[in-house]
Each structure stands twice: as C-alpha cells, then as structure tokens.
Amino acid sequence: MVALILGIIAALVGIFLFAGGPTWGPEFLVVLKGFIPPALILGGIVAIVAGVSSIKDKIAEKKAAKEKKEEKK
C-alpha cells in the first residue's frame, strides 16, 4: 500500500515537473539522453532474468507434479 501511494506521488511530481514545472533547458535533454539508454538496458536485463526464472519455476513445477503422480501409483 505504501509503495502504491509513493508511486502515485512520484508520478504526480514527475508530471508536474515535466509539464508545467520549472523551465528545462538543453540540460534536461542531456540528462534524458544519458539516462534512458542505461535504464532500458537494465530494465531489459531484469525482464530477461524474470523470464528465465519464470521458465525454471514452470519446469520445476511440472517435474514435481510428475513425481507426485509417480508416487501415487
């Protein structure tokens, strides 16, 4: 619940700063150019790790179900 509230606050502050806050000069664009590519790379790595982990969990789950079936016989 706290994460949700903090996320909403952060989004609102971000929207304010992006839309109507202080005037950003070319410095803001430099920061975006320096921030977005590494953020995308790290986000992609996290997504890959989460996907691999999910696949491993599904495989382990199927294996456990198969072993449980064999034990019942």
N, C-alpha and C positions, 0 to 999 in steps of 0.2 A: 504494500500500500504506500509506503514511504517512497519507494522507487517511482511509482506512478505519479505521485504528487510532485516529486522533484523533476521528473521528466516533463511534466506539463509546464512547470515554472521555467525550466530551461528552454523549452520550445517557445514559450511566450516571450521571454527575454531575447532569444535569438531572432524571432520575427520582428520585435521592436527595433533591435539594433540593425537588422538587415534592411528593414523597410523605411523607418522614419527616424531612426536614431541619429547620432552624430554623422556628419558627412565623412564618408570614407574616400580617401584619395587613392592614388595608384598603389599605395602601401597595402591596402586591403587585397587588391588583386594579386600582389606578390605573395602575400600570406596564403591566399587560396591556391595559387599555383604550387606553392611549397607544401601545402598540407594535403590536398586532395589525392594526388598520386600515392603517397605513402599510406594514407588512410584506406584507399581502395586495395592496395596490396595486402595490408594487414587484415582487412575485412575478408578478403578472398582466402587468405591462409586460414583464418578462423572458420570460415564456411567449409573449406576442404576438410579440416580436422573434424568438424562436427559431422560432416557427411560420412567420413571414414568410420568414425566412432559409431554412428547410427547403423552402418552396414555391419560392423563387427557385432554389435548388440543383436541385430536380427539373426545373424548366423549362429551366435551362441544360444539364442532363444530357440531356434529350430533344432539345434543339436540337443538341447536339454529336453525339449518336448519328445524328440525321437527316443532318447534314452529312457524317459519316463514311460513311454509306450512299451519299450522292450522289457522294462522291469515288471510291468503288469502281467505280461504273458507268462 
